Amino acid sequence: MASAELIRLRFLLLLSAAILTGATDHIVGGHLGWNPNINYSLWSNNQTFYVHDLISFRYPKNMYNVFEVNKTGYDNCTMDGLVGNWSSGKDFIHLDQPKTYYFICGNGLCFSGMKVAVRVFALPTSAASHTASNSSSRATSASPVPRPWPATLVALAAVLAVAWIGIGSAGI
């Protein structure tokens, strides 16, 4: 009995991991990483960020760091509105809400361009309604293309979980 429940638990954990893998990991600066004298605004403007995506910073551990600040801190390269700080050299930051996030290097290199702002969009609640509402405005709007698969995966996960639990309770 315990092994059947353990199998169900493993299955649900695996299913949860599969759903979370739908998130995108945006490596700041791409192959150039987090370094001075790079136009991170250009990089950021060519990305589309959604809630639950990750932004990751790759840099030499003892040379640079990452601070999340507010817009004033970003604009002035200061610690105004400090939200978080990272210094591992391989930092993964979960973008958990739709808003603009502001990141700077705190070693004085913000003035050399080591700062990035990313606008994070909410995932559409319904791909069909979102696509229909954007079809006429897509040519004139810079709104992102929706990613409909997370809702589909969630629905599939729910169906599989119910089926799995039903099978387990039927004594099969």
BELNOR-V218031 format. One record per backbone hydrogen bond with DSSP energy under -0.5 kcal/mol. CO is the residue of the C=O (numbers start at 0). NH is the residue of the N-H. Records with the same first field share a line. If there is no record, write none. Layout:
CO->NH  NH
This chain:
0->4
1->5
2->6
3->7
4->8
5->9
6->10
7->11
8->12
9->13
10->14
11->15
12->16
13->17
14->18
15->19
16->20
18->21
19->22
23->25  53
24->26
25->27  55
26->29
28->31
29->32
32->34
37->39
38->42
39->43
40->44
41->45
42->45
43->46
48->120
49->52
52->94
53->25
54->92
55->27
56->90
57->33
59->62  63
65->85
66->68  103
67->82  83
68->101
69->73
70->74
71->75
72->76  77
73->76
78->81
79->69
83->67
85->65
88->58
90->56  92
91->93
92->54
93->95
94->51
96->98
98->100  119
100->117
101->68
102->115
103->66
104->109
107->110
108->111  113
109->112
111->36
112->114
113->104
115->102
117->100  119
118->48
120->50
125->129
126->130
127->131
128->132
129->133
130->134
131->135
133->137
136->139  140
145->147
146->149
147->150  151
148->152
149->153
150->154
151->155
152->156
153->157
154->158
155->159
156->160
157->161
158->162
159->163
160->164
161->165
162->166
163->167
164->168
165->169
166->171
167->170
